[in-house]
Amino acid sequence: MTTNWDNRSISLLFDSYDDRVENLLGYQPLIAEMKRSMNGSTKILDYGCGGGKVSRRLLEAGFDEITGVDISETMIEIARERTSSEKVEYLKIKNNKVPFSDDIFDAAVCCYVFVNTPTPSEISAISNELFRIIKPGGFLYLLDTNPRSIGIQFSTFLNGSPGLTYENGDQREVILHIPNQEVFRIIDTHWTLDAYLSTLSLAGFADFHISERRARDISADHRIQLGPAEHSYAPFIQLTAKKPLT
């Protein structure tokens, strides 16, 4: 069983999740790296955009040509409702294809998508599609749950059961804390870091760089928003790769 992201009540609950840990140890460091490594005008694809949280953060950071795509029509509707800028466009993925020709985007971001993808063939299809639409020399920025920090109770979520060992393709229950509401439970799929690297390599990506950030890696004024688990463990992995020039 996987999470039904076309269910509006599920999608709205997920969009209201307190994502400060993801923001401080995931989104903001990722966006900072994008700004360092990308120069000039940039056309960015937010693959698996959900309700548009990442697209809006990219817009706030100064990127001005962003396209968010998702398989869920409901998530696309929520993203459009909550994004007022004309610099962001949201489109539905149809038949597992992004509605663009080859070599269009300077970069693609892919946040918490692979953990919501239940089979190796689907992950391979996503990787191939990302490779197709990124320009030669362009970047892929992937952010996901750290498979090496499963079963750790972080400030706002618990991914997987403590003490259990997960293999590639195993389902994991995720408990998310929604402000002023009961916890929200969804289902993720476990993939090892080797599974990410091998699949992306087969798609053609190269020059991989992996980051695993803890509270110590961000500014002191932001650390106070995090709990003890974020000081001891890295809740996410950021994987950056390039599409070779030839």
CORLIN-V236736 format. One line per field, one symbol per residue. ss: DSSP state (H for helix, E for strand, C for the rest). phi: phi as a letter, one per 30 degrees, with the letter a starting at -180 (. if undefined). psi: psi as a letter, one per 20 degrees, with the letter a starting at -180 (. if undefined). A space follows every 50 residues. Layout:
ss->???
phi->???
psi->???
This chain:
ss->CCCCCCCHHHHHHHHCECCHHHHHHHHHHHHHHHHHHCCCCCCEEEECCC CCHHHHHHHHCCCCCEEEEECCHHHHHHHHHHCCCCCEEEEECECCECCC CCCCEEEEEEECCHHHCCCHHHHHHHHHHHHHHEEEEEEEEEEEECCCCC CCECCCEEECCCCCCCCCCCEEEEEECECCCCCEEEEEECCCHHHHHHHH HHHCEEEEEEECCCHHHCCHHHHCCCCHHHHHCCCEEEEEEEECCC
phi->.bdddddddddddddcedcdddddcbdddddddeddcccidbccccdidh djddeddddddjdbbbbcbadcdddddddddcbcdddcbcbddchibddb ddhccdabcbchcddccdbedddddddddddddddeidccccbaeddcbd icddebabcideidcccejddbdccccceibddccbcccdbddddddddd dddkdbhdbcbbcceddbdddceddccddddcbcdbccccbbcedb
psi->prpniiohhghhghhipnkhghghifgghghghghhipqappoppnplic jjggghhgghiipjnpppqqiohghgggghhjoiqiipppqpppkjpplq aqlhqhqpqnolghijoiqhhhggggghgghgipqpirqpopprpoijkq jporhiqooqppiqpqrpiqqpppoqoppkrrqpprprppprhhgggggh ghhiqalqpppoprhiirqhhhhiirahhihhqoirppoprqoqh.
